[in-house]
Amino acid sequence: MSKIPKNRFEVQLMAVNYIRCKTALREVELAIKSCPPHRLESHQTIVKHIEYVIEGLSDKYKLIIYNEVILGRTGKWYLEYISASTYYRIRDKAYEQFLRCL
């Protein structure tokens, strides 16, 4: 079993938070009249910030973060886009840059 680097684990935690906030926003948008404004603003801020950070990444880093973290793709999904050697060479750098920008 491969060891998950610390920064990769932190990114996955941020992704879980992102997905929860995004889901909460969808739910809140359906019942916006009964939602406290501060809760809606908090969720919107988190989602906008993470999307902004992802958009600022280089294309290859964005590809990895978006597919692996946000979409939760597993396996060898990256072979559709880049070689395995490229993926393994830049994966940890993508996580590090993503965390640094947060």
C-alpha angles and dihedrals in degrees: 000000000000121000115242111228115239094245091051090053090050091051091050090053090051089049091053089051090048093051092047091050092046090050091046090051091054090050092045093049088059092053100027095141092063096041121102107244094229092059093051092048092049093053092044091052094053094046094046092047095051092045090049092051092048091050089054094057123098114265095258093046091047090051092055098043095044097046100037102034108025098033093032095225115173135189122036097329091139093068088080088065113018140012121269092246092053091047094052092043095055104027097090091042089054091053092046093051092046092052093044091054093050 
